[in-house]
Amino acid sequence: MEYNKVCFMYRHKDYALDGIRSALGLAVENMYAYGCVMDVELEKFDELTAESCEMLRDMEGDILSTVPANVEINGFTGITIEELGEQLREMTHIIPYGIK
């Protein structure tokens, strides 16, 4: 049985938190779900959002970021644009989330 792999791409901080919850929702539905925060620095998460990120990791997903500050502040997995391009090739669905 082949599983879907979904990557949400967040480029606007107003939508990132909602997008992370959406990724978690897909992980609950037995999809491999990832989120990638690109080009924006997010503030430190509250406890509930941090727990959502941990739950996503527990279900074999992850939250990635091209911004080193997000890795340091919120514990995201760091990724370069080149590495992200490689990872996107493995996805069955790519969703630009909240693009303005």
N, CA, C and O atoms as CSV, one atom per row, in Angstrom:
chain,resi,resn,atom,element,x,y,z
A,1,MET,N,N,0.836,-1.183,0.000
A,1,MET,CA,C,0.000,0.000,0.000
A,1,MET,C,C,0.876,1.239,0.000
A,1,MET,O,O,1.742,1.384,0.862
A,2,GLU,N,N,0.665,2.118,-0.940
A,2,GLU,CA,C,1.443,3.354,-1.048
A,2,GLU,C,C,0.745,4.475,-0.273
A,2,GLU,O,O,-0.465,4.671,-0.391
A,3,TYR,N,N,1.513,5.187,0.500
A,3,TYR,CA,C,0.969,6.292,1.284
A,3,TYR,C,C,1.231,7.612,0.584
A,3,TYR,O,O,2.224,7.775,-0.126
A,4,ASN,N,N,0.321,8.549,0.799
A,4,ASN,CA,C,0.509,9.894,0.275
A,4,ASN,C,C,1.510,10.643,1.139
A,4,ASN,O,O,1.529,10.506,2.362
A,5,LYS,N,N,2.329,11.427,0.484
A,5,LYS,CA,C,3.253,12.329,1.166
A,5,LYS,C,C,2.872,13.745,0.752
A,5,LYS,O,O,2.837,14.074,-0.434
A,6,VAL,N,N,2.588,14.575,1.751
A,6,VAL,CA,C,2.097,15.926,1.503
A,6,VAL,C,C,3.052,16.930,2.137
A,6,VAL,O,O,3.483,16.758,3.277
A,7,CYS,N,N,3.374,17.974,1.390
A,7,CYS,CA,C,4.195,19.058,1.938
A,7,CYS,C,C,3.448,20.372,1.804
A,7,CYS,O,O,3.130,20.812,0.699
A,8,PHE,N,N,3.172,20.995,2.944
A,8,PHE,CA,C,2.612,22.337,2.973
A,8,PHE,C,C,3.766,23.320,2.963
A,8,PHE,O,O,4.747,23.138,3.684
A,9,MET,N,N,3.657,24.351,2.160
A,9,MET,CA,C,4.717,25.355,2.095
A,9,MET,C,C,4.160,26.680,2.607
A,9,MET,O,O,3.214,27.229,2.042
A,10,TYR,N,N,4.757,27.180,3.677
A,10,TYR,CA,C,4.288,28.406,4.335
A,10,TYR,C,C,5.271,29.540,4.065
A,10,TYR,O,O,6.439,29.461,4.447
A,11,ARG,N,N,4.797,30.590,3.408
A,11,ARG,CA,C,5.659,31.742,3.146
A,11,ARG,C,C,5.142,33.012,3.797
A,11,ARG,O,O,5.703,34.089,3.597
A,12,HIS,N,N,4.077,32.889,4.573
A,12,HIS,CA,C,3.526,34.040,5.265
A,12,HIS,C,C,3.241,33.639,6.705
A,12,HIS,O,O,2.525,32.669,6.955
A,13,LYS,N,N,3.799,34.382,7.647
A,13,LYS,CA,C,3.698,33.950,9.044
A,13,LYS,C,C,2.279,33.963,9.585
A,13,LYS,O,O,2.003,33.276,10.569
A,14,ASP,N,N,1.366,34.718,8.980
A,14,ASP,CA,C,-0.017,34.726,9.455
A,14,ASP,C,C,-0.714,33.392,9.243
A,14,ASP,O,O,-1.706,33.106,9.913
A,15,TYR,N,N,-0.220,32.577,8.334
A,15,TYR,CA,C,-0.858,31.304,8.015
A,15,TYR,C,C,-0.087,30.085,8.506
A,15,TYR,O,O,-0.589,28.964,8.429
A,16,ALA,N,N,1.106,30.290,9.002
A,16,ALA,CA,C,1.965,29.151,9.355
A,16,ALA,C,C,1.360,28.284,10.464
A,16,ALA,O,O,1.375,27.058,10.357
A,17,LEU,N,N,0.833,28.893,11.517
A,17,LEU,CA,C,0.300,28.100,12.629
A,17,LEU,C,C,-0.895,27.265,12.192
A,17,LEU,O,O,-0.998,26.091,12.550
A,18,ASP,N,N,-1.788,27.856,11.428
A,18,ASP,CA,C,-2.933,27.116,10.916
A,18,ASP,C,C,-2.472,26.007,9.982
A,18,ASP,O,O,-3.029,24.910,9.991
A,19,GLY,N,N,-1.468,26.290,9.185
A,19,GLY,CA,C,-0.929,25.289,8.271
A,19,GLY,C,C,-0.289,24.115,8.992
A,19,GLY,O,O,-0.386,22.974,8.539
A,20,ILE,N,N,0.362,24.389,10.106
A,20,ILE,CA,C,0.960,23.315,10.899
A,20,ILE,C,C,-0.145,22.410,11.447
A,20,ILE,O,O,-0.001,21.187,11.455
A,21,ARG,N,N,-1.236,23.007,11.901
A,21,ARG,CA,C,-2.370,22.200,12.376
A,21,ARG,C,C,-2.966,21.370,11.229
A,21,ARG,O,O,-3.399,20.237,11.440
A,22,SER,N,N,-2.987,21.937,10.022
A,22,SER,CA,C,-3.490,21.192,8.863
A,22,SER,C,C,-2.600,19.991,8.556
A,22,SER,O,O,-3.096,18.910,8.241
A,23,ALA,N,N,-1.292,20.182,8.647
A,23,ALA,CA,C,-0.360,19.065,8.436
A,23,ALA,C,C,-0.594,17.983,9.486
A,23,ALA,O,O,-0.589,16.795,9.165
A,24,LEU,N,N,-0.798,18.385,10.729
A,24,LEU,CA,C,-1.063,17.421,11.794
A,24,LEU,C,C,-2.358,16.664,11.508
A,24,LEU,O,O,-2.431,15.455,11.725
A,25,GLY,N,N,-3.370,17.367,11.024
A,25,GLY,CA,C,-4.632,16.713,10.686
A,25,GLY,C,C,-4.466,15.650,9.613
A,25,GLY,O,O,-5.092,14.592,9.694
A,26,LEU,N,N,-3.640,15.908,8.616
A,26,LEU,CA,C,-3.395,14.904,7.580
A,26,LEU,C,C,-2.607,13.720,8.135
A,26,LEU,O,O,-2.832,12.577,7.737
A,27,ALA,N,N,-1.688,13.998,9.049
A,27,ALA,CA,C,-0.912,12.909,9.652
A,27,ALA,C,C,-1.833,11.976,10.435
A,27,ALA,O,O,-1.629,10.762,10.447
A,28,VAL,N,N,-2.838,12.541,11.082
A,28,VAL,CA,C,-3.812,11.736,11.811
A,28,VAL,C,C,-4.583,10.834,10.841
A,28,VAL,O,O,-5.021,9.746,11.217
A,29,GLU,N,N,-4.745,11.285,9.603
A,29,GLU,CA,C,-5.450,10.510,8.574
A,29,GLU,C,C,-4.511,9.567,7.810
A,29,GLU,O,O,-4.801,9.170,6.682
A,30,ASN,N,N,-3.389,9.217,8.436
A,30,ASN,CA,C,-2.428,8.251,7.875
A,30,ASN,C,C,-1.737,8.723,6.606
A,30,ASN,O,O,-1.483,7.926,5.703
A,31,MET,N,N,-1.433,10.008,6.533
A,31,MET,CA,C,-0.604,10.533,5.457
A,31,MET,C,C,0.697,11.016,6.076
A,31,MET,O,O,0.736,11.436,7.233
A,32,TYR,N,N,1.756,10.948,5.289
A,32,TYR,CA,C,3.010,11.534,5.732
A,32,TYR,C,C,2.915,13.018,5.432
A,32,TYR,O,O,2.829,13.406,4.267
A,33,ALA,N,N,2.929,13.850,6.453
A,33,ALA,CA,C,2.717,15.279,6.268
A,33,ALA,C,C,3.924,16.070,6.770
A,33,ALA,O,O,4.480,15.804,7.835
A,34,TYR,N,N,4.295,17.039,5.965
A,34,TYR,CA,C,5.413,17.917,6.284
A,34,TYR,C,C,4.963,19.358,6.087
A,34,TYR,O,O,4.060,19.638,5.299
A,35,GLY,N,N,5.592,20.248,6.798
A,35,GLY,CA,C,5.394,21.669,6.579
A,35,GLY,C,C,6.757,22.301,6.423
A,35,GLY,O,O,7.730,21.854,7.029
A,36,CYS,N,N,6.830,23.344,5.609
A,36,CYS,CA,C,8.101,24.048,5.436
A,36,CYS,C,C,7.855,25.542,5.525
A,36,CYS,O,O,7.150,26.117,4.696
A,37,VAL,N,N,8.441,26.162,6.536
A,37,VAL,CA,C,8.367,27.612,6.700
A,37,VAL,C,C,9.519,28.207,5.900
A,37,VAL,O,O,10.691,27.938,6.159
A,38,MET,N,N,9.144,29.029,4.915
A,38,MET,CA,C,10.134,29.607,4.017
A,38,MET,C,C,10.167,31.122,4.157
A,38,MET,O,O,9.121,31.770,4.194
A,39,ASP,N,N,11.343,31.676,4.233
A,39,ASP,CA,C,11.590,33.113,4.098
A,39,ASP,C,C,11.060,33.995,5.227
A,39,ASP,O,O,11.257,35.209,5.179
A,40,VAL,N,N,10.398,33.437,6.239
A,40,VAL,CA,C,9.896,34.269,7.342
A,40,VAL,C,C,10.335,33.678,8.676
A,40,VAL,O,O,10.462,32.463,8.828
A,41,GLU,N,N,10.558,34.555,9.622
A,41,GLU,CA,C,10.919,34.141,10.971
A,41,GLU,C,C,9.674,34.174,11.840
A,41,GLU,O,O,8.968,35.182,11.883
A,42,LEU,N,N,9.403,33.081,12.528
A,42,LEU,CA,C,8.247,33.002,13.408
A,42,LEU,C,C,8.656,33.266,14.849
A,42,LEU,O,O,9.796,33.019,15.242
A,43,GLU,N,N,7.708,33.770,15.627
A,43,GLU,CA,C,7.952,33.963,17.053
A,43,GLU,C,C,7.956,32.606,17.749
A,43,GLU,O,O,7.515,31.603,17.187
A,44,LYS,N,N,8.456,32.590,18.972
A,44,LYS,CA,C,8.473,31.342,19.741
A,44,LYS,C,C,7.039,30.868,19.940
A,44,LYS,O,O,6.148,31.640,20.293
A,45,PHE,N,N,6.845,29.558,19.700
A,45,PHE,CA,C,5.519,28.966,19.823
A,45,PHE,C,C,5.082,28.848,21.269
A,45,PHE,O,O,5.900,28.725,22.180
A,46,ASP,N,N,3.765,28.886,21.460
A,46,ASP,CA,C,3.221,28.575,22.778
A,46,ASP,C,C,3.284,27.059,22.970
A,46,ASP,O,O,3.633,26.323,22.047
A,47,GLU,N,N,2.950,26.610,24.149
A,47,GLU,CA,C,3.079,25.187,24.478
A,47,GLU,C,C,2.192,24.302,23.599
A,47,GLU,O,O,2.615,23.217,23.198
A,48,LEU,N,N,0.985,24.740,23.297
A,48,LEU,CA,C,0.068,23.949,22.485
A,48,LEU,C,C,0.598,23.742,21.068
A,48,LEU,O,O,0.529,22.635,20.536
A,49,THR,N,N,1.120,24.793,20.463
A,49,THR,CA,C,1.660,24.679,19.101
A,49,THR,C,C,2.927,23.832,19.092
A,49,THR,O,O,3.138,23.040,18.173
A,50,ALA,N,N,3.765,23.994,20.102
A,50,ALA,CA,C,4.974,23.164,20.208
A,50,ALA,C,C,4.599,21.690,20.335
A,50,ALA,O,O,5.264,20.830,19.758
A,51,GLU,N,N,3.539,21.394,21.085
A,51,GLU,CA,C,3.079,20.010,21.219
A,51,GLU,C,C,2.551,19.484,19.888
A,51,GLU,O,O,2.743,18.310,19.571
A,52,SER,N,N,1.890,20.332,19.108
A,52,SER,CA,C,1.404,19.922,17.787
A,52,SER,C,C,2.567,19.518,16.895
A,52,SER,O,O,2.479,18.529,16.168
A,53,CYS,N,N,3.657,20.278,16.946
A,53,CYS,CA,C,4.843,19.947,16.150
A,53,CYS,C,C,5.428,18.608,16.594
A,53,CYS,O,O,5.836,17.804,15.756
A,54,GLU,N,N,5.471,18.367,17.884
A,54,GLU,CA,C,5.993,17.102,18.397
A,54,GLU,C,C,5.097,15.933,17.995
A,54,GLU,O,O,5.595,14.862,17.648
A,55,MET,N,N,3.786,16.131,18.040
A,55,MET,CA,C,2.860,15.077,17.615
A,55,MET,C,C,3.070,14.752,16.142
A,55,MET,O,O,3.041,13.586,15.748
A,56,LEU,N,N,3.281,15.782,15.329
A,56,LEU,CA,C,3.528,15.564,13.896
A,56,LEU,C,C,4.792,14.738,13.697
A,56,LEU,O,O,4.819,13.834,12.863
A,57,ARG,N,N,5.821,15.040,14.447
A,57,ARG,CA,C,7.065,14.260,14.358
A,57,ARG,C,C,6.843,12.812,14.811
A,57,ARG,O,O,7.396,11.880,14.226
A,58,ASP,N,N,6.034,12.635,15.851
A,58,ASP,CA,C,5.728,11.288,16.334
A,58,ASP,C,C,5.022,10.455,15.263
A,58,ASP,O,O,5.110,9.227,15.275
A,59,MET,N,N,4.323,11.116,14.340
A,59,MET,CA,C,3.605,10.424,13.270
A,59,MET,C,C,4.408,10.435,11.971
A,59,MET,O,O,3.849,10.335,10.879
A,60,GLU,N,N,5.730,10.558,12.109
A,60,GLU,CA,C,6.683,10.476,11.000
A,60,GLU,C,C,6.598,11.639,10.014
A,60,GLU,O,O,6.987,11.500,8.855
A,61,GLY,N,N,6.092,12.782,10.467
A,61,GLY,CA,C,6.122,14.004,9.674
A,61,GLY,C,C,7.177,14.935,10.255
A,61,GLY,O,O,7.970,14.532,11.106
A,62,ASP,N,N,7.183,16.176,9.795
A,62,ASP,CA,C,8.160,17.123,10.315
A,62,ASP,C,C,7.791,18.538,9.893
A,62,ASP,O,O,7.028,18.742,8.949
A,63,ILE,N,N,8.341,19.504,10.604
A,63,ILE,CA,C,8.257,20.908,10.225
A,63,ILE,C,C,9.676,21.352,9.896
A,63,ILE,O,O,10.577,21.291,10.733
A,64,LEU,N,N,9.846,21.787,8.687
A,64,LEU,CA,C,11.147,22.205,8.171
A,64,LEU,C,C,11.174,23.721,8.059
A,64,LEU,O,O,10.124,24.364,8.072
A,65,SER,N,N,12.363,24.296,7.949
A,65,SER,CA,C,12.468,25.729,7.699
A,65,SER,C,C,13.778,26.063,6.993
A,65,SER,O,O,14.832,25.494,7.277
A,66,THR,N,N,13.669,27.008,6.065
A,66,THR,CA,C,14.854,27.523,5.385
A,66,THR,C,C,15.476,28.674,6.167
A,66,THR,O,O,16.514,29.205,5.771
A,67,VAL,N,N,14.846,29.062,7.277
A,67,VAL,CA,C,15.316,30.185,8.096
A,67,VAL,C,C,15.969,29.637,9.368
A,67,VAL,O,O,15.288,29.030,10.194
A,68,PRO,N,N,17.274,29.842,9.536
A,68,PRO,CA,C,17.968,29.292,10.705
A,68,PRO,C,C,17.366,29.725,12.049
A,68,PRO,O,O,17.407,28.950,13.005
A,69,ALA,N,N,16.817,30.919,12.148
A,69,ALA,CA,C,16.224,31.378,13.412
A,69,ALA,C,C,15.058,30.490,13.834
A,69,ALA,O,O,14.857,30.266,15.027
A,70,ASN,N,N,14.289,29.985,12.876
A,70,ASN,CA,C,13.170,29.096,13.210
A,70,ASN,C,C,13.651,27.767,13.763
A,70,ASN,O,O,12.992,27.157,14.605
A,71,VAL,N,N,14.793,27.326,13.288
A,71,VAL,CA,C,15.390,26.090,13.790
A,71,VAL,C,C,15.793,26.295,15.248
A,71,VAL,O,O,15.539,25.444,16.100
A,72,GLU,N,N,16.420,27.428,15.518
A,72,GLU,CA,C,16.892,27.723,16.869
A,72,GLU,C,C,15.743,28.009,17.833
A,72,GLU,O,O,15.735,27.496,18.952
A,73,ILE,N,N,14.786,28.814,17.416
A,73,ILE,CA,C,13.716,29.265,18.315
A,73,ILE,C,C,12.662,28.182,18.567
A,73,ILE,O,O,12.240,27.977,19.705
A,74,ASN,N,N,12.236,27.488,17.501
A,74,ASN,CA,C,11.120,26.550,17.617
A,74,ASN,C,C,11.486,25.090,17.368
A,74,ASN,O,O,10.612,24.224,17.388
A,75,GLY,N,N,12.752,24.813,17.137
A,75,GLY,CA,C,13.181,23.432,16.985
A,75,GLY,C,C,12.802,22.784,15.670
A,75,GLY,O,O,12.720,21.559,15.586
A,76,PHE,N,N,12.567,23.591,14.635
A,76,PHE,CA,C,12.279,23.034,13.312
A,76,PHE,C,C,13.526,22.330,12.787
A,76,PHE,O,O,14.629,22.524,13.297
A,77,THR,N,N,13.333,21.529,11.780
A,77,THR,CA,C,14.452,20.889,11.094
A,77,THR,C,C,14.937,21.839,10.006
A,77,THR,O,O,14.158,22.251,9.146
A,78,GLY,N,N,16.198,22.183,10.041
A,78,GLY,CA,C,16.761,23.087,9.038
A,78,GLY,C,C,16.887,22.410,7.687
A,78,GLY,O,O,17.173,21.215,7.601
A,79,ILE,N,N,16.672,23.186,6.630
A,79,ILE,CA,C,16.769,22.657,5.278
A,79,ILE,C,C,17.161,23.785,4.334
A,79,ILE,O,O,16.702,24.916,4.492
A,80,THR,N,N,17.995,23.488,3.365
A,80,THR,CA,C,18.342,24.488,2.349
A,80,THR,C,C,17.326,24.389,1.211
A,80,THR,O,O,16.576,23.417,1.116
A,81,ILE,N,N,17.313,25.394,0.362
A,81,ILE,CA,C,16.417,25.372,-0.797
A,81,ILE,C,C,16.727,24.160,-1.686
A,81,ILE,O,O,15.813,23.522,-2.210
A,82,GLU,N,N,17.995,23.851,-1.850
A,82,GLU,CA,C,18.383,22.707,-2.673
A,82,GLU,C,C,17.883,21.401,-2.068
A,82,GLU,O,O,17.354,20.548,-2.780
A,83,GLU,N,N,18.048,21.242,-0.756
A,83,GLU,CA,C,17.566,20.036,-0.077
A,83,GLU,C,C,16.044,19.942,-0.147
A,83,GLU,O,O,15.486,18.858,-0.316
A,84,LEU,N,N,15.385,21.085,-0.016
A,84,LEU,CA,C,13.926,21.113,-0.117
A,84,LEU,C,C,13.475,20.645,-1.499
A,84,LEU,O,O,12.516,19.882,-1.619
A,85,GLY,N,N,14.169,21.104,-2.536
A,85,GLY,CA,C,13.853,20.671,-3.897
A,85,GLY,C,C,13.938,19.167,-4.044
A,85,GLY,O,O,13.090,18.555,-4.693
A,86,GLU,N,N,14.959,18.564,-3.444
A,86,GLU,CA,C,15.097,17.103,-3.484
A,86,GLU,C,C,13.943,16.426,-2.758
A,86,GLU,O,O,13.389,15.438,-3.241
A,87,GLN,N,N,13.583,16.964,-1.597
A,87,GLN,CA,C,12.517,16.358,-0.815
A,87,GLN,C,C,11.157,16.499,-1.503
A,87,GLN,O,O,10.318,15.604,-1.407
A,88,LEU,N,N,10.943,17.600,-2.182
A,88,LEU,CA,C,9.669,17.809,-2.870
A,88,LEU,C,C,9.452,16.776,-3.977
A,88,LEU,O,O,8.310,16.461,-4.312
A,89,ARG,N,N,10.522,16.253,-4.539
A,89,ARG,CA,C,10.393,15.221,-5.575
A,89,ARG,C,C,9.760,13.941,-5.042
A,89,ARG,O,O,9.195,13.155,-5.803
A,90,GLU,N,N,9.857,13.737,-3.730
A,90,GLU,CA,C,9.286,12.541,-3.105
A,90,GLU,C,C,7.816,12.718,-2.731
A,90,GLU,O,O,7.151,11.746,-2.374
A,91,MET,N,N,7.307,13.930,-2.806
A,91,MET,CA,C,5.939,14.217,-2.373
A,91,MET,C,C,4.914,13.859,-3.443
A,91,MET,O,O,5.168,14.001,-4.639
A,92,THR,N,N,3.760,13.397,-2.993
A,92,THR,CA,C,2.652,13.167,-3.925
A,92,THR,C,C,1.797,14.429,-4.074
A,92,THR,O,O,1.121,14.607,-5.088
A,93,HIS,N,N,1.828,15.301,-3.068
A,93,HIS,CA,C,1.071,16.559,-3.099
A,93,HIS,C,C,1.921,17.677,-2.498
A,93,HIS,O,O,2.556,17.491,-1.460
A,94,ILE,N,N,1.931,18.826,-3.148
A,94,ILE,CA,C,2.619,20.024,-2.654
A,94,ILE,C,C,1.581,21.131,-2.579
A,94,ILE,O,O,0.940,21.462,-3.577
A,95,ILE,N,N,1.419,21.704,-1.389
A,95,ILE,CA,C,0.368,22.679,-1.175
A,95,ILE,C,C,0.969,24.009,-0.716
A,95,ILE,O,O,1.477,24.102,0.402
A,96,PRO,N,N,0.917,25.036,-1.566
A,96,PRO,CA,C,1.333,26.376,-1.136
A,96,PRO,C,C,0.232,26.929,-0.229
A,96,PRO,O,O,-0.862,27.248,-0.695
A,97,TYR,N,N,0.519,27.037,1.033
A,97,TYR,CA,C,-0.508,27.346,2.040
A,97,TYR,C,C,-0.470,28.826,2.412
A,97,TYR,O,O,0.553,29.329,2.876
A,98,GLY,N,N,-1.572,29.508,2.211
A,98,GLY,CA,C,-1.684,30.899,2.645
A,98,GLY,C,C,-0.817,31.881,1.888
A,98,GLY,O,O,-0.370,32.880,2.452
A,99,ILE,N,N,-0.578,31.611,0.626
A,99,ILE,CA,C,0.253,32.508,-0.182
A,99,ILE,C,C,-0.536,33.787,-0.441
A,99,ILE,O,O,-1.687,33.747,-0.876
A,100,LYS,N,N,0.100,34.913,-0.169
A,100,LYS,CA,C,-0.553,36.205,-0.432
A,100,LYS,C,C,-0.008,36.819,-1.686
A,100,LYS,O,O,-0.432,37.908,-2.075
